[in-house]
Amino acid sequence: MNLTKLDASVTIAPQLRMEVLTAIAHAGFRGIINNRPDGESPDQPDSKELAAKAHRLGLKYWHIPIRPGEATLDDARAFAAAVHQAGGPVLAFCRSGTRSRQLWQLAQQLSRPR
């Protein structure tokens, strides 16, 4: 599993598979943020299946699907809210991790004083 820690609250990864969710829970993550739309690729697990297994493992789960290059401020606000609601570190993912990183960066910009 290729993980990139962005700060104390957010780590990003490429597409997660069902079989790694147990390891994610044991690693101390409190939640998972899925930034990939369902059906983007035939080999990706469905968000509902990921959510069900995450909940069985005691993980919170959010699905904030973003198409490449289409992240909005509302998406960034939803991402920031999920990180806050998790009450601990979250693992955000998409196909490669890029969209999750972009949402984190947008959320960081929103939280800066103007």
N, CA and C atoms as an extended XYZ file, in Angstrom:
342
Properties=species:S:1:pos:R:3:atomname:S:1:resname:S:1:resid:I:1 pbc="F F F"
N         0.857       -1.164        0.000 N   MET     1
C         0.000        0.000        0.000 CA  MET     1
C         0.911        1.237        0.000 C   MET     1
N         0.715        2.104       -0.963 N   ASN     2
C         1.522        3.302       -1.125 CA  ASN     2
C         0.817        4.485       -0.457 C   ASN     2
N         1.282        4.871        0.744 N   LEU     3
C         0.657        5.943        1.506 CA  LEU     3
C         1.552        7.180        1.520 C   LEU     3
N         0.923        8.360        1.443 N   THR     4
C         1.640        9.630        1.542 CA  THR     4
C         0.967       10.467        2.627 C   THR     4
N         1.703       10.730        3.702 N   LYS     5
C         1.165       11.524        4.808 CA  LYS     5
C         1.285       13.002        4.451 C   LYS     5
N         0.156       13.722        4.436 N   LEU     6
C         0.152       15.146        4.108 CA  LEU     6
C         0.277       16.024        5.349 C   LEU     6
N        -0.336       15.596        6.436 N   ASP     7
C        -0.210       16.266        7.729 CA  ASP     7
C        -0.652       15.273        8.803 C   ASP     7
N        -0.791       15.727       10.029 N   ALA     8
C        -1.133       14.812       11.124 CA  ALA     8
C        -2.515       14.185       10.967 C   ALA     8
N        -3.371       14.832       10.178 N   SER     9
C        -4.752       14.356       10.039 CA  SER     9
C        -5.039       13.603        8.750 C   SER     9
N        -4.269       13.861        7.695 N   VAL    10
C        -4.612       13.334        6.370 CA  VAL    10
C        -3.434       12.601        5.729 C   VAL    10
N        -3.722       11.385        5.300 N   THR    11
C        -2.813       10.583        4.495 CA  THR    11
C        -3.579       10.244        3.228 C   THR    11
N        -2.873       10.208        2.092 N   ILE    12
C        -3.542        9.859        0.831 CA  ILE    12
C        -2.950        8.582        0.266 C   ILE    12
N        -3.733        7.968       -0.620 N   ALA    13
C        -3.321        6.712       -1.243 CA  ALA    13
C        -4.009        6.566       -2.593 C   ALA    13
N        -3.458        5.707       -3.438 N   PRO    14
C        -4.197        5.343       -4.643 CA  PRO    14
C        -5.335        4.385       -4.267 C   PRO    14
N        -6.082        3.943       -5.251 N   GLN    15
C        -7.259        3.083       -5.061 CA  GLN    15
C        -7.045        2.038       -3.976 C   GLN    15
N        -7.973        1.990       -3.020 N   LEU    16
C        -7.942        0.968       -1.977 CA  LEU    16
C        -8.703       -0.262       -2.428 C   LEU    16
N        -8.247       -1.392       -1.996 N   ARG    17
C        -8.919       -2.670       -2.230 CA  ARG    17
C        -9.553       -3.130       -0.914 C   ARG    17
N       -10.568       -3.930       -1.016 N   MET    18
C       -11.284       -4.416        0.166 CA  MET    18
C       -10.335       -5.081        1.170 C   MET    18
N        -9.371       -5.827        0.662 N   GLU    19
C        -8.504       -6.604        1.545 CA  GLU    19
C        -7.545       -5.756        2.386 C   GLU    19
N        -7.379       -4.477        2.083 N   VAL    20
C        -6.465       -3.637        2.882 CA  VAL    20
C        -7.187       -2.868        3.987 C   VAL    20
N        -8.505       -2.912        4.015 N   LEU    21
C        -9.236       -2.126        5.010 CA  LEU    21
C        -8.928       -2.550        6.446 C   LEU    21
N        -8.729       -3.822        6.677 N   THR    22
C        -8.391       -4.280        8.031 CA  THR    22
C        -7.058       -3.681        8.469 C   THR    22
N        -6.080       -3.683        7.584 N   ALA    23
C        -4.768       -3.100        7.905 CA  ALA    23
C        -4.894       -1.599        8.171 C   ALA    23
N        -5.769       -0.930        7.444 N   ILE    24
C        -5.989        0.509        7.651 CA  ILE    24
C        -6.555        0.753        9.051 C   ILE    24
N        -7.519       -0.046        9.441 N   ALA    25
C        -8.102        0.090       10.781 CA  ALA    25
C        -7.045       -0.180       11.852 C   ALA    25
N        -6.228       -1.206       11.666 N   HIS    26
C        -5.192       -1.548       12.647 CA  HIS    26
C        -4.076       -0.507       12.692 C   HIS    26
N        -3.911        0.261       11.612 N   ALA    27
C        -2.865        1.288       11.552 CA  ALA    27
C        -3.256        2.557       12.322 C   ALA    27
N        -4.490        2.606       12.831 N   GLY    28
C        -4.901        3.739       13.649 CA  GLY    28
C        -5.713        4.805       12.931 C   GLY    28
N        -6.047        4.566       11.667 N   PHE    29
C        -6.906        5.531       10.976 CA  PHE    29
C        -8.294        5.482       11.582 C   PHE    29
N        -8.965        6.627       11.598 N   ARG    30
C       -10.317        6.714       12.141 CA  ARG    30
C       -11.368        6.728       11.053 C   ARG    30
N       -10.950        7.072        9.822 N   GLY    31
C       -11.912        7.134        8.731 CA  GLY    31
C       -11.246        7.062        7.376 C   GLY    31
N       -12.093        6.842        6.378 N   ILE    32
C       -11.675        6.754        4.981 CA  ILE    32
C       -12.518        7.730        4.178 C   ILE    32
N       -11.854        8.481        3.303 N   ILE    33
C       -12.551        9.384        2.384 CA  ILE    33
C       -12.287        8.883        0.972 C   ILE    33
N       -13.349        8.480        0.304 N   ASN    34
C       -13.261        7.982       -1.072 CA  ASN    34
C       -13.568        9.141       -2.012 C   ASN    34
N       -12.582        9.552       -2.803 N   ASN    35
C       -12.758       10.654       -3.747 CA  ASN    35
C       -12.928       10.173       -5.178 C   ASN    35
N       -13.223        8.918       -5.354 N   ARG    36
C       -13.353        8.354       -6.694 CA  ARG    36
C       -14.818        8.029       -7.001 C   ARG    36
N       -15.344        8.524       -8.134 N   PRO    37
C       -16.717        8.151       -8.502 CA  PRO    37
C       -16.821        6.648       -8.755 C   PRO    37
N       -17.937        6.062       -8.358 N   ASP    38
C       -18.173        4.648       -8.672 CA  ASP    38
C       -18.211        4.464      -10.180 C   ASP    38
N       -17.743        3.292      -10.629 N   GLY    39
C       -17.815        2.947      -12.039 CA  GLY    39
C       -16.767        3.605      -12.913 C   GLY    39
N       -15.797        4.254      -12.316 N   GLU    40
C       -14.755        4.902      -13.105 CA  GLU    40
C       -13.872        3.865      -13.801 C   GLU    40
N       -13.723        2.720      -13.167 N   SER    41
C       -12.936        1.626      -13.718 CA  SER    41
C       -13.615        0.311      -13.323 C   SER    41
N       -13.631       -0.663      -14.219 N   PRO    42
C       -14.335       -1.908      -13.891 CA  PRO    42
C       -13.704       -2.703      -12.747 C   PRO    42
N       -12.459       -2.439      -12.410 N   ASP    43
C       -11.799       -3.222      -11.370 CA  ASP    43
C       -11.846       -2.574       -9.987 C   ASP    43
N       -12.491       -1.416       -9.852 N   GLN    44
C       -12.535       -0.769       -8.540 CA  GLN    44
C       -13.715       -1.275       -7.724 C   GLN    44
N       -13.551       -1.405       -6.400 N   PRO    45
C       -14.675       -1.811       -5.564 CA  PRO    45
C       -15.729       -0.704       -5.491 C   PRO    45
N       -16.956       -1.085       -5.321 N   ASP    46
C       -18.069       -0.151       -5.197 CA  ASP    46
C       -17.999        0.550       -3.844 C   ASP    46
N       -18.347        1.829       -3.830 N   SER    47
C       -18.280        2.615       -2.602 CA  SER    47
C       -19.159        2.022       -1.498 C   SER    47
N       -20.321        1.504       -1.839 N   LYS    48
C       -21.202        0.929       -0.813 CA  LYS    48
C       -20.553       -0.276       -0.146 C   LYS    48
N       -19.840       -1.095       -0.926 N   GLU    49
C       -19.141       -2.251       -0.362 CA  GLU    49
C       -17.999       -1.802        0.552 C   GLU    49
N       -17.247       -0.801        0.098 N   LEU    50
C       -16.167       -0.266        0.923 CA  LEU    50
C       -16.720        0.320        2.224 C   LEU    50
N       -17.810        1.074        2.111 N   ALA    51
C       -18.419        1.687        3.296 CA  ALA    51
C       -18.882        0.630        4.295 C   ALA    51
N       -19.525       -0.412        3.813 N   ALA    52
C       -20.027       -1.460        4.701 CA  ALA    52
C       -18.883       -2.131        5.461 C   ALA    52
N       -17.814       -2.469        4.752 N   LYS    53
C       -16.684       -3.115        5.427 CA  LYS    53
C       -15.999       -2.137        6.377 C   LYS    53
N       -15.826       -0.886        5.963 N   ALA    54
C       -15.210        0.118        6.837 CA  ALA    54
C       -16.001        0.244        8.135 C   ALA    54
N       -17.307        0.330        8.035 N   HIS    55
C       -18.145        0.460        9.238 CA  HIS    55
C       -18.036       -0.768       10.134 C   HIS    55
N       -17.966       -1.967        9.530 N   ARG    56
C       -17.787       -3.189       10.332 CA  ARG    56
C       -16.471       -3.160       11.105 C   ARG    56
N       -15.473       -2.482       10.551 N   LEU    57
C       -14.167       -2.384       11.192 CA  LEU    57
C       -14.060       -1.196       12.146 C   LEU    57
N       -15.152       -0.446       12.302 N   GLY    58
C       -15.159        0.696       13.196 CA  GLY    58
C       -14.616        1.978       12.580 C   GLY    58
N       -14.488        1.998       11.258 N   LEU    59
C       -14.006        3.187       10.556 CA  LEU    59
C       -15.181        4.017       10.063 C   LEU    59
N       -15.039        5.323       10.128 N   LYS    60
C       -16.016        6.204        9.490 CA  LYS    60
C       -15.692        6.228        8.008 C   LYS    60
N       -16.692        6.568        7.191 N   TYR    61
C       -16.500        6.514        5.743 CA  TYR    61
C       -17.281        7.639        5.071 C   TYR    61
N       -16.608        8.333        4.168 N   TRP    62
C       -17.251        9.388        3.374 CA  TRP    62
C       -16.960        9.141        1.910 C   TRP    62
N       -17.968        9.361        1.089 N   HIS    63
C       -17.790        9.273       -0.374 CA  HIS    63
C       -18.003       10.677       -0.925 C   HIS    63
N       -16.897       11.295       -1.349 N   ILE    64
C       -16.924       12.632       -1.944 CA  ILE    64
C       -16.321       12.469       -3.342 C   ILE    64
N       -17.119       11.972       -4.291 N   PRO    65
C       -16.568       11.657       -5.614 CA  PRO    65
C       -16.226       12.900       -6.420 C   PRO    65
N       -15.040       12.889       -7.009 N   ILE    66
C       -14.545       13.999       -7.806 CA  ILE    66
C       -14.068       13.462       -9.149 C   ILE    66
N       -14.531       14.059      -10.214 N   ARG    67
C       -13.982       13.729      -11.528 CA  ARG    67
C       -12.678       14.510      -11.698 C   ARG    67
N       -11.700       13.965      -12.399 N   PRO    68
C       -10.419       14.667      -12.551 CA  PRO    68
C       -10.608       16.106      -13.039 C   PRO    68
N        -9.963       17.031      -12.320 N   GLY    69
C       -10.001       18.439      -12.692 CA  GLY    69
C       -11.289       19.171      -12.361 C   GLY    69
N       -12.209       18.543      -11.623 N   GLU    70
C       -13.505       19.157      -11.361 CA  GLU    70
C       -13.789       19.403       -9.873 C   GLU    70
N       -12.767       19.453       -9.036 N   ALA    71
C       -12.981       19.703       -7.614 CA  ALA    71
C       -13.499       21.126       -7.414 C   ALA    71
N       -14.482       21.274       -6.544 N   THR    72
C       -15.080       22.577       -6.258 CA  THR    72
C       -14.803       22.980       -4.811 C   THR    72
N       -15.110       24.217       -4.491 N   LEU    73
C       -14.973       24.662       -3.108 CA  LEU    73
C       -15.913       23.900       -2.185 C   LEU    73
N       -17.099       23.557       -2.681 N   ASP    74
C       -18.028       22.753       -1.876 CA  ASP    74
C       -17.433       21.376       -1.582 C   ASP    74
N       -16.761       20.785       -2.563 N   ASP    75
C       -16.085       19.500       -2.339 CA  ASP    75
C       -15.005       19.645       -1.271 C   ASP    75
N       -14.244       20.742       -1.341 N   ALA    76
C       -13.192       20.983       -0.354 CA  ALA    76
C       -13.788       21.177        1.036 C   ALA    76
N       -14.919       21.859        1.117 N   ARG    77
C       -15.588       22.032        2.418 CA  ARG    77
C       -16.062       20.681        2.967 C   ARG    77
N       -16.596       19.836        2.098 N   ALA    78
C       -17.031       18.500        2.521 CA  ALA    78
C       -15.834       17.669        2.989 C   ALA    78
N       -14.717       17.799        2.290 N   PHE    79
C       -13.498       17.091        2.667 CA  PHE    79
C       -13.037       17.554        4.049 C   PHE    79
N       -12.977       18.870        4.254 N   ALA    80
C       -12.551       19.428        5.542 CA  ALA    80
C       -13.496       18.985        6.662 C   ALA    80
N       -14.789       18.954        6.382 N   ALA    81
C       -15.764       18.520        7.389 CA  ALA    81
C       -15.547       17.053        7.753 C   ALA    81
N       -15.275       16.221        6.768 N   ALA    82
C       -15.026       14.800        7.032 CA  ALA    82
C       -13.783       14.626        7.900 C   ALA    82
N       -12.727       15.354        7.581 N   VAL    83
C       -11.502       15.273        8.387 CA  VAL    83
C       -11.809       15.680        9.829 C   VAL    83
N       -12.563       16.731       10.005 N   HIS    84
C       -12.925       17.194       11.348 CA  HIS    84
C       -13.794       16.159       12.080 C   HIS    84
N       -14.781       15.606       11.378 N   GLN    85
C       -15.710       14.649       11.987 CA  GLN    85
C       -15.039       13.335       12.354 C   GLN    85
N       -13.957       13.004       11.693 N   ALA    86
C       -13.297       11.720       11.935 CA  ALA    86
C       -12.757       11.616       13.347 C   ALA    86
N       -12.349       12.731       13.925 N   GLY    87
C       -11.811       12.691       15.271 CA  GLY    87
C       -10.451       12.017       15.363 C   GLY    87
N        -9.742       11.967       14.281 N   GLY    88
C        -8.422       11.341       14.222 CA  GLY    88
C        -7.984       11.249       12.773 C   GLY    88
N        -6.892       10.581       12.502 N   PRO    89
C        -6.361       10.546       11.140 CA  PRO    89
C        -7.289        9.824       10.152 C   PRO    89
N        -7.314       10.377        8.941 N   VAL    90
C        -8.097        9.773        7.867 CA  VAL    90
C        -7.179        9.391        6.714 C   VAL    90
N        -7.641        8.425        5.939 N   LEU    91
C        -6.969        8.016        4.718 CA  LEU    91
C        -7.894        8.368        3.566 C   LEU    91
N        -7.456        9.282        2.712 N   ALA    92
C        -8.241        9.678        1.541 CA  ALA    92
C        -7.634        9.023        0.311 C   ALA    92
N        -8.503        8.602       -0.621 N   PHE    93
C        -7.980        7.953       -1.817 CA  PHE    93
C        -8.806        8.277       -3.047 C   PHE    93
N        -8.171        8.096       -4.186 N   CYS    94
C        -8.804        8.135       -5.508 CA  CYS    94
C        -7.991        7.165       -6.382 C   CYS    94
N        -8.004        7.326       -7.676 N   ARG    95
C        -7.254        6.381       -8.515 CA  ARG    95
C        -5.761        6.437       -8.215 C   ARG    95
N        -5.206        7.646       -8.169 N   SER    96
C        -3.759        7.783       -7.964 CA  SER    96
C        -3.398        8.533       -6.684 C   SER    96
N        -4.354        9.206       -6.064 N   GLY    97
C        -4.111       10.058       -4.898 CA  GLY    97
C        -4.125       11.539       -5.238 C   GLY    97
N        -4.079       11.876       -6.518 N   THR    98
C        -3.989       13.277       -6.950 CA  THR    98
C        -5.222       14.079       -6.566 C   THR    98
N        -6.412       13.559       -6.818 N   ARG    99
C        -7.634       14.300       -6.471 CA  ARG    99
C        -7.753       14.500       -4.969 C   ARG    99
N        -7.365       13.493       -4.200 N   SER   100
C        -7.401       13.619       -2.746 CA  SER   100
C        -6.431       14.704       -2.286 C   SER   100
N        -5.248       14.751       -2.885 N   ARG   101
C        -4.279       15.801       -2.545 CA  ARG   101
C        -4.839       17.180       -2.905 C   ARG   101
N        -5.476       17.289       -4.061 N   GLN   102
C        -6.042       18.570       -4.486 CA  GLN   102
C        -7.133       19.037       -3.527 C   GLN   102
N        -7.980       18.122       -3.079 N   LEU   103
C        -9.020       18.502       -2.118 CA  LEU   103
C        -8.412       18.954       -0.800 C   LEU   103
N        -7.392       18.250       -0.343 N   TRP   104
C        -6.707       18.648        0.887 CA  TRP   104
C        -6.117       20.045        0.730 C   TRP   104
N        -5.476       20.311       -0.417 N   GLN   105
C        -4.883       21.632       -0.651 CA  GLN   105
C        -5.957       22.724       -0.678 C   GLN   105
N        -7.073       22.456       -1.333 N   LEU   106
C        -8.171       23.435       -1.358 CA  LEU   106
C        -8.705       23.679        0.055 C   LEU   106
N        -8.872       22.605        0.809 N   ALA   107
C        -9.366       22.725        2.181 CA  ALA   107
C        -8.393       23.553        3.027 C   ALA   107
N        -7.092       23.370        2.801 N   GLN   108
C        -6.090       24.156        3.530 CA  GLN   108
C        -6.224       25.645        3.187 C   GLN   108
N        -6.448       25.947        1.927 N   GLN   109
C        -6.605       27.338        1.505 CA  GLN   109
C        -7.846       27.968        2.143 C   GLN   109
N        -8.915       27.202        2.250 N   LEU   110
C       -10.155       27.714        2.834 CA  LEU   110
C        -9.981       28.037        4.320 C   LEU   110
N        -9.099       27.326        4.986 N   SER   111
C        -8.949       27.514        6.430 CA  SER   111
C        -7.972       28.638        6.790 C   SER   111
N        -7.266       29.154        5.804 N   ARG   112
C        -6.314       30.244        6.069 CA  ARG   112
C        -7.052       31.562        6.240 C   ARG   112
N        -6.615       32.378        7.204 N   PRO   113
C        -7.234       33.704        7.359 CA  PRO   113
C        -6.936       34.578        6.140 C   PRO   113
N        -7.892       35.416        5.814 N   ARG   114
C        -7.706       36.286        4.641 CA  ARG   114
C        -7.221       37.638        5.041 C   ARG   114
